[in-house]
């Protein structure tokens, strides 16, 4: 029997890889000791105690990551050192209840922290964002007992969470085995799993159409990573495939289910509140897109000032590139669009935070309220995607041909946004917003809305 979040590991089980892609060797990992001085500084400074201090802590972490982000992207080491830094910084706990040692901050602060970290390294901003979503899963689809138990476990142990919850994979099956459930199947994407302490599993109970979420220890024989994430962007997110082989979970860990009746609790799982995870994570995406784009502009500014040469054949020749009209115009346009995108993200974040603040206790959010906040999130996704791709692709126009060198690393920003912005087509978000504007139609909750 594999361990649950309430049990100790038992005997090992033999894996059955079936017909999935062959397992590759694990990537070498970065060494947590490289950040030892920062670990000690965070320990001495203690956990932030105000919203502004949390944002400053995120900004500090981003600055550390930005120093060697280009080299890290090329090396493509599994980011154990960087996850350790996120842990010692306290950022994994920013949303956690103060009663268990968390920051007690709202999603409004969480989103800003994600954006700041992504500004230094897109992969790490994404991993922080996914962790914050998965770490609050039980708050949305779990019972009060499960919510408190899971939060206590995560915050007191400073655990990092990954998730095997790709909704387009439907081959992870769950079977009833007495007091336990057995998860068995395969997921093509499992963000952060390789470097996680806990993994969120999701599948369909055999013989039903009912989905079950459960949180399990990652380090167990039944969770086998393929180590096959080698995409053009977000290279440090360890988002490769995972085989779930006979992972046993107590019925009491099935989030939002009645463990005795073995049925979903309708008071938890059939109400609009239970669908809030979807707009919540969609806004996570938009925040790290804009953070990455802001990081690209930061990087480009330094490069232009130091390395870019003025064009000598324009008829209005300048001595420095920073005096060139078209360069100033481009930077002004990029900055203005990013400022507008950030303002929209902050408004959408405030809407999400308000929903949780108002309804976390009684869960009585209406379909209309849920739909309207989803449209704030969809609008932000459209703007963040368009602006992010425009800025990260456009910075080459203000840096010059030498900025395309692999060692420079300016391309990583575009690669990161391009990779994740294909997660779900933004055209459907535009249509969704159009239906809201033209027909006053709120979106029906789906795995992507």
C-alpha positions as a Markdown table, in Angstrom:
| # | Residue | x | y | z |
|---|---|---|---|---|
| 1 | Unk | 0.0 | 0.0 | 0.0 |
| 2 | Unk | 1.4 | 3.4 | -1.0 |
| 3 | Unk | 1.5 | 6.1 | 1.7 |
| 4 | Unk | -1.2 | 8.8 | 2.0 |
| 5 | Unk | -0.9 | 12.2 | 3.6 |
| 6 | Unk | -1.8 | 10.6 | 6.9 |
| 7 | Unk | 0.3 | 7.5 | 6.8 |
| 8 | Unk | 3.9 | 6.4 | 6.8 |
| 9 | Unk | 5.3 | 4.7 | 3.6 |
| 10 | Unk | 4.9 | 0.9 | 3.5 |
| 11 | Unk | 6.4 | -1.8 | 1.3 |
| 12 | Unk | 7.6 | -1.0 | -2.2 |
| 13 | Unk | 5.6 | -2.0 | -5.2 |
| 14 | Unk | 6.9 | -2.9 | -8.7 |
| 15 | Unk | 6.1 | -0.4 | -11.5 |
| 16 | Unk | 4.2 | -1.3 | -14.6 |
| 17 | Unk | 5.2 | 1.1 | -17.3 |
| 18 | Unk | 2.9 | -0.5 | -19.8 |
| 19 | Unk | 3.1 | 1.2 | -23.2 |
| 20 | Unk | 4.0 | 4.7 | -22.0 |
| 21 | Unk | 7.2 | 6.4 | -23.3 |
| 22 | Unk | 10.4 | 4.9 | -22.0 |
| 23 | Unk | 11.6 | 6.5 | -18.8 |
| 24 | Unk | 14.6 | 8.7 | -19.3 |
| 25 | Unk | 17.4 | 9.3 | -16.8 |
| 26 | Unk | 16.6 | 12.0 | -14.3 |
| 27 | Unk | 18.2 | 15.4 | -15.0 |
| 28 | Unk | 21.1 | 16.4 | -12.7 |
| 29 | Unk | 19.8 | 18.8 | -10.0 |
| 30 | Unk | 21.0 | 22.1 | -8.9 |
| 31 | Unk | 22.7 | 22.1 | -5.5 |
| 32 | Unk | 20.7 | 24.0 | -2.7 |
| 33 | Unk | 24.0 | 25.0 | -1.1 |
| 34 | Unk | 24.7 | 27.5 | -3.9 |
| 35 | Unk | 22.1 | 29.8 | -2.2 |
| 36 | Unk | 23.4 | 29.1 | 1.4 |
| 37 | Unk | 24.1 | 32.8 | 2.1 |
| 38 | Unk | 20.6 | 33.7 | 1.0 |
| 39 | Unk | 19.1 | 30.9 | 3.1 |
| 40 | Unk | 20.9 | 32.2 | 6.2 |
| 41 | Unk | 19.8 | 35.8 | 5.4 |
| 42 | Unk | 16.1 | 34.8 | 5.1 |
| 43 | Unk | 16.4 | 32.8 | 8.3 |
| 44 | Unk | 17.8 | 35.8 | 10.1 |
| 45 | Unk | 15.2 | 38.2 | 8.6 |
| 46 | Unk | 12.3 | 36.0 | 9.4 |
| 47 | Unk | 9.0 | 35.6 | 7.6 |
| 48 | Unk | 7.4 | 38.8 | 6.2 |
| 49 | Unk | 4.6 | 40.2 | 8.3 |
| 50 | Unk | 2.9 | 42.7 | 5.9 |
| 51 | Unk | 1.7 | 42.7 | 2.3 |
| 52 | Unk | 4.4 | 45.2 | 1.3 |
| 53 | Unk | 7.1 | 43.0 | 3.0 |
| 54 | Unk | 5.8 | 39.9 | 1.1 |
| 55 | Unk | 6.1 | 41.7 | -2.2 |
| 56 | Unk | 9.5 | 43.0 | -1.3 |
| 57 | Unk | 10.5 | 39.4 | -0.4 |
| 58 | Unk | 9.3 | 38.2 | -3.8 |
| 59 | Unk | 11.2 | 41.0 | -5.5 |
| 60 | Unk | 14.4 | 40.0 | -3.6 |
| 61 | Unk | 14.0 | 36.4 | -4.7 |
| 62 | Unk | 13.5 | 37.5 | -8.3 |
| 63 | Unk | 16.7 | 39.5 | -8.2 |
| 64 | Unk | 18.6 | 36.4 | -7.0 |
| 65 | Unk | 17.1 | 34.2 | -9.8 |
| 66 | Unk | 17.7 | 36.9 | -12.5 |
| 67 | Unk | 21.5 | 36.9 | -11.9 |
| 68 | Unk | 22.1 | 33.6 | -13.6 |
| 69 | Unk | 18.7 | 32.9 | -15.3 |
| 70 | Unk | 20.2 | 32.7 | -18.8 |
| 71 | Unk | 22.8 | 30.1 | -17.8 |
| 72 | Unk | 20.3 | 28.2 | -15.8 |
| 73 | Unk | 18.0 | 28.0 | -18.8 |
| 74 | Unk | 20.9 | 26.5 | -20.9 |
| 75 | Unk | 22.1 | 24.1 | -18.2 |
| 76 | Unk | 18.5 | 22.9 | -17.7 |
| 77 | Unk | 19.2 | 21.3 | -14.3 |
| 78 | Unk | 16.3 | 20.1 | -12.2 |
| 79 | Unk | 15.6 | 23.1 | -9.9 |
| 80 | Unk | 16.0 | 21.6 | -6.4 |
| 81 | Unk | 18.2 | 24.5 | -5.3 |
| 82 | Unk | 15.7 | 27.1 | -6.5 |
| 83 | Unk | 12.8 | 25.3 | -4.8 |
| 84 | Unk | 14.8 | 25.3 | -1.7 |
| 85 | Unk | 15.3 | 29.0 | -2.0 |
| 86 | Unk | 11.5 | 29.5 | -2.5 |
| 87 | Unk | 11.1 | 27.5 | 0.7 |
| 88 | Unk | 13.5 | 29.4 | 2.8 |
| 89 | Unk | 12.2 | 32.7 | 1.5 |
| 90 | Unk | 8.8 | 31.8 | 2.9 |
| 91 | Unk | 7.0 | 32.4 | -0.4 |
| 92 | Unk | 5.4 | 29.0 | -0.4 |
| 93 | Unk | 3.5 | 29.9 | 2.7 |
| 94 | Unk | 2.3 | 33.3 | 1.6 |
| 95 | Unk | -1.4 | 32.2 | 1.4 |
| 96 | Unk | -1.3 | 29.8 | 4.3 |
| 97 | Unk | -3.3 | 30.4 | 7.5 |
| 98 | Unk | -1.4 | 32.3 | 10.2 |
| 99 | Unk | -2.6 | 29.7 | 12.7 |
| 100 | Unk | -0.2 | 27.2 | 11.1 |
| 101 | Unk | 2.6 | 29.6 | 10.4 |
| 102 | Unk | 1.5 | 30.9 | 7.0 |
| 103 | Unk | 1.4 | 34.5 | 5.8 |
| 104 | Unk | -2.3 | 34.8 | 5.9 |
| 105 | Unk | -2.3 | 36.9 | 2.7 |
| 106 | Unk | -5.0 | 36.9 | 0.0 |
| 107 | Unk | -4.7 | 35.8 | -3.6 |
| 108 | Unk | -4.2 | 39.5 | -4.5 |
| 109 | Unk | -0.8 | 39.3 | -2.8 |
| 110 | Unk | -0.1 | 35.8 | -4.1 |
| 111 | Unk | -0.6 | 36.9 | -7.7 |
| 112 | Unk | 1.7 | 39.9 | -7.3 |
| 113 | Unk | 4.4 | 37.6 | -5.7 |
| 114 | Unk | 4.1 | 35.2 | -8.7 |
| 115 | Unk | 4.5 | 38.1 | -11.1 |
| 116 | Unk | 7.6 | 39.4 | -9.3 |
| 117 | Unk | 9.3 | 36.0 | -9.2 |
| 118 | Unk | 8.5 | 35.4 | -12.9 |
| 119 | Unk | 10.2 | 38.7 | -13.6 |
| 120 | Unk | 13.5 | 37.1 | -12.5 |
| 121 | Unk | 12.9 | 33.6 | -13.9 |
| 122 | Unk | 9.7 | 32.5 | -15.7 |
| 123 | Unk | 10.1 | 28.8 | -14.7 |
| 124 | Unk | 10.3 | 29.7 | -11.0 |
| 125 | Unk | 7.4 | 32.1 | -11.2 |
| 126 | Unk | 5.3 | 29.3 | -12.9 |
| 127 | Unk | 6.3 | 26.8 | -10.2 |
| 128 | Unk | 5.4 | 29.2 | -7.4 |
| 129 | Unk | 2.0 | 29.9 | -9.0 |
| 130 | Unk | 1.1 | 26.2 | -9.5 |
| 131 | Unk | 2.2 | 25.5 | -6.0 |
| 132 | Unk | 0.0 | 28.2 | -4.5 |
| 133 | Unk | -3.0 | 26.9 | -6.5 |
| 134 | Unk | -2.4 | 23.2 | -5.5 |
| 135 | Unk | -1.7 | 24.1 | -1.9 |
| 136 | Unk | -5.2 | 25.7 | -1.7 |
| 137 | Unk | -7.1 | 23.0 | -3.5 |
| 138 | Unk | -8.6 | 21.5 | -0.3 |
| 139 | Unk | -9.9 | 25.0 | 0.6 |
| 140 | Unk | -12.1 | 24.9 | -2.5 |
| 141 | Unk | -13.1 | 21.2 | -3.0 |
| 142 | Unk | -12.4 | 19.7 | 0.5 |
| 143 | Unk | -14.4 | 19.5 | 3.7 |
| 144 | Unk | -13.6 | 21.8 | 6.6 |
| 145 | Unk | -11.7 | 19.0 | 8.2 |
| 146 | Unk | -9.8 | 18.2 | 5.1 |
| 147 | Unk | -9.0 | 21.9 | 4.5 |
| 148 | Unk | -7.6 | 22.4 | 8.0 |
| 149 | Unk | -5.7 | 19.1 | 8.0 |
| 150 | Unk | -4.1 | 19.7 | 4.5 |
| 151 | Unk | -3.2 | 23.3 | 5.3 |
| 152 | Unk | -1.6 | 22.3 | 8.6 |
| 153 | Unk | 0.4 | 19.6 | 6.8 |
| 154 | Unk | 1.6 | 21.9 | 4.0 |
| 155 | Unk | 2.4 | 25.0 | 6.0 |
| 156 | Unk | 4.0 | 23.4 | 9.1 |
| 157 | Unk | 6.3 | 21.3 | 6.9 |
| 158 | Unk | 6.9 | 24.0 | 4.3 |
| 159 | Unk | 6.0 | 21.5 | 1.5 |
| 160 | Unk | 6.2 | 22.2 | -2.2 |
| 161 | Unk | 3.3 | 20.8 | -4.3 |
| 162 | Unk | 3.2 | 19.5 | -7.8 |
| 163 | Unk | 0.1 | 18.3 | -9.7 |
| 164 | Unk | -0.8 | 15.4 | -12.0 |
| 165 | Unk | -4.0 | 17.1 | -13.1 |
| 166 | Unk | -3.9 | 17.5 | -16.9 |
| 167 | Unk | -7.6 | 17.4 | -17.7 |
| 168 | Unk | -7.1 | 16.4 | -21.3 |
| 169 | Unk | -5.6 | 13.0 | -20.2 |
| 170 | Unk | -8.5 | 10.8 | -19.2 |
| 171 | Unk | -6.7 | 7.6 | -18.6 |
| 172 | Unk | -6.0 | 7.9 | -14.9 |
| 173 | Unk | -8.6 | 5.6 | -13.3 |
| 174 | Unk | -9.6 | 5.2 | -9.7 |
| 175 | Unk | -11.0 | 2.0 | -8.3 |
| 176 | Unk | -12.6 | 1.4 | -4.9 |
| 177 | Unk | -10.6 | -1.0 | -2.7 |
| 178 | Unk | -12.4 | -1.1 | 0.6 |
| 179 | Unk | -11.1 | 1.7 | 2.9 |
| 180 | Unk | -8.9 | 2.9 | 0.1 |
| 181 | Unk | -8.9 | 4.1 | -3.4 |
| 182 | Unk | -6.4 | 3.0 | -6.0 |
| 183 | Unk | -5.1 | 5.5 | -8.6 |
| 184 | Unk | -3.7 | 4.0 | -11.7 |
| 185 | Unk | -2.8 | 5.6 | -15.1 |
| 186 | Unk | -0.7 | 8.1 | -16.9 |
| 187 | Unk | -0.5 | 11.9 | -17.2 |
| 188 | Unk | 1.5 | 13.5 | -20.0 |
| 189 | Unk | 2.1 | 16.7 | -18.0 |
| 190 | Unk | 2.9 | 17.0 | -14.3 |
| 191 | Unk | 4.3 | 20.4 | -13.5 |
| 192 | Unk | 6.8 | 20.5 | -10.7 |
| 193 | Unk | 6.3 | 16.9 | -9.7 |
| 194 | Unk | 10.0 | 15.8 | -9.8 |
| 195 | Unk | 10.9 | 18.4 | -7.2 |
| 196 | Unk | 7.8 | 18.3 | -5.1 |
| 197 | Unk | 7.0 | 16.9 | -1.6 |
| 198 | Unk | 3.3 | 16.3 | -2.3 |
| 199 | Unk | 1.4 | 15.6 | -5.5 |
| 200 | Unk | -2.2 | 16.4 | -6.3 |
| 201 | Unk | -3.8 | 13.5 | -8.1 |
| 202 | Unk | -7.1 | 13.7 | -10.1 |
| 203 | Unk | -9.0 | 11.0 | -11.9 |
| 204 | Unk | -12.5 | 9.5 | -12.4 |
| 205 | Unk | -13.9 | 6.9 | -10.1 |
| 206 | Unk | -14.5 | 3.7 | -12.1 |
| 207 | Unk | -18.1 | 3.1 | -13.1 |
| 208 | Unk | -19.0 | 6.8 | -12.6 |
| 209 | Unk | -18.4 | 10.2 | -14.1 |
| 210 | Unk | -17.3 | 11.6 | -10.8 |
| 211 | Unk | -13.8 | 13.2 | -10.4 |
| 212 | Unk | -11.7 | 12.8 | -7.3 |
| 213 | Unk | -8.9 | 15.0 | -6.1 |
| 214 | Unk | -6.4 | 13.7 | -3.5 |
| 215 | Unk | -3.0 | 14.9 | -2.2 |
| 216 | Unk | -0.3 | 12.2 | -1.7 |
| 217 | Unk | 3.4 | 12.1 | -0.9 |
| 218 | Unk | 5.4 | 12.3 | -4.1 |
| 219 | Unk | 8.2 | 10.0 | -2.9 |
| 220 | Unk | 6.7 | 6.6 | -3.2 |
| 221 | Unk | 7.2 | 3.7 | -5.6 |
| 222 | Unk | 3.9 | 4.2 | -7.4 |
| 223 | Unk | 4.8 | 7.7 | -8.7 |
| 224 | Unk | 7.3 | 7.3 | -11.5 |
| 225 | Unk | 8.5 | 10.3 | -13.6 |
| 226 | Unk | 9.5 | 9.9 | -17.2 |
| 227 | Unk | 11.9 | 12.8 | -17.0 |
| 228 | Unk | 11.0 | 13.8 | -20.5 |
| 229 | Unk | 10.4 | 17.6 | -20.2 |
| 230 | Unk | 12.7 | 19.1 | -22.9 |
| 231 | Unk | 10.6 | 21.9 | -24.4 |
| 232 | Unk | 11.7 | 25.2 | -25.8 |
| 233 | Unk | 10.5 | 27.2 | -22.9 |
| 234 | Unk | 9.9 | 27.0 | -19.1 |
| 235 | Unk | 12.7 | 24.5 | -19.1 |
| 236 | Unk | 13.1 | 24.3 | -15.4 |
| 237 | Unk | 9.4 | 23.5 | -14.6 |
| 238 | Unk | 9.9 | 19.7 | -14.7 |
| 239 | Unk | 6.5 | 19.4 | -16.5 |
| 240 | Unk | 7.1 | 16.0 | -18.0 |
| 241 | Unk | 5.1 | 12.8 | -17.9 |
| 242 | Unk | 4.3 | 10.7 | -14.9 |
| 243 | Unk | 3.1 | 7.1 | -14.4 |
| 244 | Unk | 0.7 | 6.6 | -11.5 |
| 245 | Unk | 1.0 | 2.9 | -10.6 |
| 246 | Unk | -1.4 | 1.5 | -8.0 |
| 247 | Unk | -1.2 | 4.5 | -5.7 |
| 248 | Unk | -3.4 | 3.8 | -2.6 |
| 249 | Unk | -5.2 | 6.7 | -1.0 |
| 250 | Unk | -7.6 | 6.4 | 2.0 |
| 251 | Unk | -11.2 | 7.4 | 1.3 |
| 252 | Unk | -10.8 | 10.0 | 3.9 |
| 253 | Unk | -8.4 | 11.8 | 1.7 |
| 254 | Unk | -10.8 | 12.0 | -1.3 |
| 255 | Unk | -11.4 | 15.8 | -1.2 |
| 256 | Unk | -15.1 | 16.7 | -0.8 |
| 257 | Unk | -16.3 | 13.1 | -0.6 |
| 258 | Unk | -18.3 | 11.3 | 2.1 |
| 259 | Unk | -15.8 | 8.6 | 3.1 |
| 260 | Unk | -18.5 | 6.3 | 4.6 |
| 261 | Unk | -21.1 | 6.6 | 1.8 |
| 262 | Unk | -18.3 | 6.8 | -0.8 |
| 263 | Unk | -20.2 | 9.5 | -2.6 |
| 264 | Unk | -19.4 | 13.2 | -3.5 |
| 265 | Unk | -20.8 | 15.6 | -1.0 |
| 266 | Unk | -23.1 | 17.8 | -3.0 |
| 267 | Unk | -22.9 | 20.6 | -0.4 |
| 268 | Unk | -19.2 | 20.9 | -1.4 |
| 269 | Unk | -18.8 | 19.6 | -5.0 |
| 270 | Unk | -21.9 | 20.6 | -6.9 |
| 271 | Unk | -22.0 | 24.3 | -6.1 |
| 272 | Unk | -20.4 | 27.2 | -8.0 |
| 273 | Unk | -17.7 | 27.7 | -5.3 |
| 274 | Unk | -16.2 | 24.3 | -6.1 |
| 275 | Unk | -15.4 | 25.6 | -9.6 |
| 276 | Unk | -13.3 | 28.5 | -8.5 |
| 277 | Unk | -10.0 | 26.7 | -8.9 |
| 278 | Unk | -10.3 | 27.2 | -12.7 |
| 279 | Unk | -10.4 | 31.0 | -12.9 |
| 280 | Unk | -7.9 | 31.1 | -10.0 |
| 281 | Unk | -5.3 | 29.2 | -11.9 |
| 282 | Unk | -6.1 | 31.0 | -15.2 |
| 283 | Unk | -5.1 | 34.2 | -13.4 |
| 284 | Unk | -1.9 | 32.5 | -12.2 |
| 285 | Unk | -1.0 | 32.0 | -15.9 |
| 286 | Unk | -1.6 | 35.6 | -16.8 |
| 287 | Unk | 0.5 | 36.9 | -13.9 |
| 288 | Unk | 3.6 | 34.9 | -14.8 |
| 289 | Unk | 3.2 | 35.9 | -18.5 |
| 290 | Unk | 3.3 | 39.5 | -17.6 |
| 291 | Unk | 6.1 | 39.0 | -15.1 |
| 292 | Unk | 8.1 | 37.3 | -17.8 |
| 293 | Unk | 7.4 | 40.1 | -20.2 |
| 294 | Unk | 8.5 | 42.7 | -17.6 |
| 295 | Unk | 11.6 | 40.7 | -17.0 |
| 296 | Unk | 12.4 | 40.8 | -20.7 |
| 297 | Unk | 12.0 | 44.6 | -20.7 |
| 298 | Unk | 14.3 | 44.9 | -17.7 |
| 299 | Unk | 16.9 | 42.7 | -19.4 |
| 300 | Unk | 16.6 | 44.6 | -22.7 |
| 301 | Unk | 17.0 | 48.0 | -21.1 |
| 302 | Unk | 20.4 | 47.0 | -19.7 |
| 303 | Unk | 21.5 | 45.5 | -22.9 |
| 304 | Unk | 20.4 | 48.5 | -25.0 |
| 305 | Unk | 22.2 | 50.9 | -22.7 |
| 306 | Unk | 25.4 | 48.9 | -22.7 |
| 307 | Unk | 25.7 | 47.1 | -26.0 |
| 308 | Unk | 23.3 | 48.4 | -28.7 |
| 309 | Unk | 24.8 | 50.7 | -31.3 |
| 310 | Unk | 23.1 | 53.6 | -33.0 |
| 311 | Unk | 22.1 | 53.2 | -36.6 |
| 312 | Unk | 24.4 | 55.3 | -38.8 |
| 313 | Unk | 22.3 | 55.4 | -42.0 |
| 314 | Unk | 19.0 | 56.9 | -40.8 |
| 315 | Unk | 19.5 | 60.5 | -41.9 |
| 316 | Unk | 19.1 | 61.8 | -38.3 |
| 317 | Unk | 22.0 | 60.0 | -36.9 |
| 318 | Unk | 22.5 | 59.7 | -33.1 |
| 319 | Unk | 25.7 | 59.0 | -31.1 |
| 320 | Unk | 23.9 | 56.5 | -28.8 |
| 321 | Unk | 21.2 | 54.0 | -29.3 |
| 322 | Unk | 19.4 | 55.4 | -26.3 |
| 323 | Unk | 18.9 | 58.6 | -28.3 |
| 324 | Unk | 17.3 | 56.8 | -31.3 |
| 325 | Unk | 13.7 | 57.9 | -31.8 |
| 326 | Unk | 12.4 | 54.5 | -32.8 |
| 327 | Unk | 14.1 | 52.8 | -29.8 |
| 328 | Unk | 12.6 | 55.3 | -27.4 |
| 329 | Unk | 9.2 | 54.9 | -29.1 |
| 330 | Unk | 9.3 | 51.1 | -28.8 |
| 331 | Unk | 10.3 | 51.2 | -25.2 |
| 332 | Unk | 7.6 | 53.7 | -24.4 |
| 333 | Unk | 5.0 | 51.5 | -26.2 |
| 334 | Unk | 6.2 | 48.3 | -24.5 |
| 335 | Unk | 6.1 | 49.9 | -21.0 |
| 336 | Unk | 2.7 | 51.5 | -21.5 |
| 337 | Unk | 1.1 | 48.2 | -22.6 |
| 338 | Unk | 2.8 | 46.3 | -19.7 |
| 339 | Unk | 1.6 | 48.9 | -17.3 |
| 340 | Unk | -2.0 | 48.6 | -18.6 |
| 341 | Unk | -1.8 | 44.8 | -18.4 |
| 342 | Unk | -0.5 | 44.9 | -14.9 |
| 343 | Unk | -3.3 | 47.2 | -13.8 |
| 344 | Unk | -5.9 | 44.8 | -15.3 |
| 345 | Unk | -4.2 | 41.9 | -13.6 |
| 346 | Unk | -4.4 | 43.7 | -10.2 |
| 347 | Unk | -8.1 | 44.4 | -10.7 |
| 348 | Unk | -8.8 | 40.8 | -11.6 |
| 349 | Unk | -6.7 | 39.6 | -8.7 |
| 350 | Unk | -8.8 | 41.9 | -6.4 |
| 351 | Unk | -12.0 | 40.3 | -7.8 |
| 352 | Unk | -10.7 | 36.8 | -7.1 |
| 353 | Unk | -9.6 | 37.8 | -3.6 |
| 354 | Unk | -12.9 | 39.4 | -2.8 |
| 355 | Unk | -14.8 | 36.2 | -3.9 |
| 356 | Unk | -12.7 | 34.1 | -1.5 |
| 357 | Unk | -12.9 | 36.6 | 1.3 |
| 358 | Unk | -16.7 | 36.8 | 1.1 |
| 359 | Unk | -17.5 | 33.2 | 0.5 |
| 360 | Unk | -14.8 | 30.9 | 1.9 |
| 361 | Unk | -16.9 | 30.2 | 5.0 |
| 362 | Unk | -20.4 | 29.7 | 3.6 |
| 363 | Unk | -19.4 | 28.9 | 0.0 |
| 364 | Unk | -22.6 | 30.6 | -1.3 |
| 365 | Unk | -21.2 | 32.4 | -4.3 |
| 366 | Unk | -23.8 | 32.5 | -7.0 |
| 367 | Unk | -23.3 | 31.3 | -10.6 |
| 368 | Unk | -23.5 | 34.9 | -11.8 |
| 369 | Unk | -20.9 | 36.2 | -9.4 |
| 370 | Unk | -18.6 | 33.3 | -10.3 |
| 371 | Unk | -19.2 | 34.0 | -14.0 |
| 372 | Unk | -18.4 | 37.7 | -13.7 |
| 373 | Unk | -15.2 | 37.1 | -11.9 |
| 374 | Unk | -14.3 | 34.5 | -14.6 |
| 375 | Unk | -14.8 | 37.2 | -17.2 |
| 376 | Unk | -12.3 | 39.5 | -15.4 |
| 377 | Unk | -9.9 | 36.6 | -15.5 |
| 378 | Unk | -10.6 | 35.9 | -19.2 |
| 379 | Unk | -10.1 | 39.6 | -20.2 |
| 380 | Unk | -6.8 | 39.5 | -18.3 |
| 381 | Unk | -5.7 | 36.3 | -20.1 |
| 382 | Unk | -6.3 | 37.9 | -23.5 |
| 383 | Unk | -4.4 | 41.0 | -22.7 |
| 384 | Unk | -1.6 | 39.2 | -20.9 |
| 385 | Unk | -1.0 | 36.8 | -23.7 |
| 386 | Unk | -1.1 | 39.4 | -26.5 |
| 387 | Unk | 1.1 | 41.9 | -24.5 |
| 388 | Unk | 3.5 | 39.2 | -23.3 |
| 389 | Unk | 4.2 | 37.8 | -26.8 |
| 390 | Unk | 4.4 | 41.3 | -28.3 |
| 391 | Unk | 6.9 | 42.6 | -25.8 |
| 392 | Unk | 9.1 | 39.5 | -25.5 |
| 393 | Unk | 9.3 | 39.2 | -29.3 |
| 394 | Unk | 9.7 | 42.9 | -29.8 |
| 395 | Unk | 12.6 | 43.5 | -27.5 |
| 396 | Unk | 15.0 | 42.3 | -30.2 |
| 397 | Unk | 14.1 | 45.3 | -32.3 |
| 398 | Unk | 15.6 | 47.6 | -29.6 |
| 399 | Unk | 18.6 | 45.5 | -28.8 |
| 400 | Unk | 20.0 | 44.5 | -32.2 |
| 401 | Unk | 21.3 | 41.4 | -33.9 |
| 402 | Unk | 23.9 | 40.6 | -31.4 |
| 403 | Unk | 21.2 | 40.1 | -28.8 |
| 404 | Unk | 20.1 | 37.0 | -30.6 |
| 405 | Unk | 23.3 | 35.2 | -29.3 |
| 406 | Unk | 22.4 | 32.0 | -27.3 |
| 407 | Unk | 24.7 | 33.1 | -24.5 |
| 408 | Unk | 22.8 | 36.4 | -24.1 |
| 409 | Unk | 19.6 | 34.6 | -23.3 |
| 410 | Unk | 17.1 | 37.3 | -24.4 |
| 411 | Unk | 15.1 | 34.6 | -26.3 |
| 412 | Unk | 14.2 | 32.7 | -23.2 |
| 413 | Unk | 11.4 | 35.2 | -22.3 |
| 414 | Unk | 9.6 | 34.7 | -25.6 |
| 415 | Unk | 10.1 | 31.0 | -25.4 |
| 416 | Unk | 8.7 | 30.8 | -21.9 |
| 417 | Unk | 5.4 | 32.7 | -22.8 |
| 418 | Unk | 5.0 | 31.0 | -26.2 |
| 419 | Unk | 5.3 | 27.6 | -24.6 |
| 420 | Unk | 2.7 | 28.1 | -21.9 |
| 421 | Unk | 0.3 | 30.3 | -23.9 |
| 422 | Unk | -0.5 | 27.2 | -26.0 |
| 423 | Unk | -1.9 | 25.6 | -22.8 |
| 424 | Unk | -5.4 | 26.6 | -23.9 |
| 425 | Unk | -6.2 | 28.6 | -27.0 |
| 426 | Unk | -6.6 | 32.3 | -26.2 |
| 427 | Unk | -9.1 | 32.6 | -29.0 |
| 428 | Unk | -11.7 | 30.8 | -26.9 |
| 429 | Unk | -11.1 | 33.3 | -24.1 |
| 430 | Unk | -11.8 | 36.1 | -26.7 |
| 431 | Unk | -15.0 | 34.4 | -27.8 |
| 432 | Unk | -16.0 | 33.9 | -24.1 |
| 433 | Unk | -15.6 | 37.6 | -23.4 |
| 434 | Unk | -17.5 | 38.4 | -26.6 |
| 435 | Unk | -20.4 | 36.3 | -25.5 |
| 436 | Unk | -20.4 | 38.1 | -22.2 |
| 437 | Unk | -20.3 | 41.5 | -23.7 |
| 438 | Unk | -22.7 | 41.0 | -26.6 |
| 439 | Unk | -25.1 | 38.4 | -25.1 |
| 440 | Unk | -24.7 | 38.9 | -21.4 |
| 441 | Unk | -23.8 | 35.2 | -21.2 |
| 442 | Unk | -21.6 | 34.0 | -18.3 |
| 443 | Unk | -19.3 | 31.1 | -19.1 |
| 444 | Unk | -20.2 | 27.6 | -18.1 |
| 445 | Unk | -17.5 | 26.2 | -15.8 |
| 446 | Unk | -15.1 | 23.9 | -17.6 |
| 447 | Unk | -11.6 | 22.6 | -16.8 |
| 448 | Unk | -10.3 | 25.8 | -18.6 |
| 449 | Unk | -12.9 | 28.4 | -17.6 |
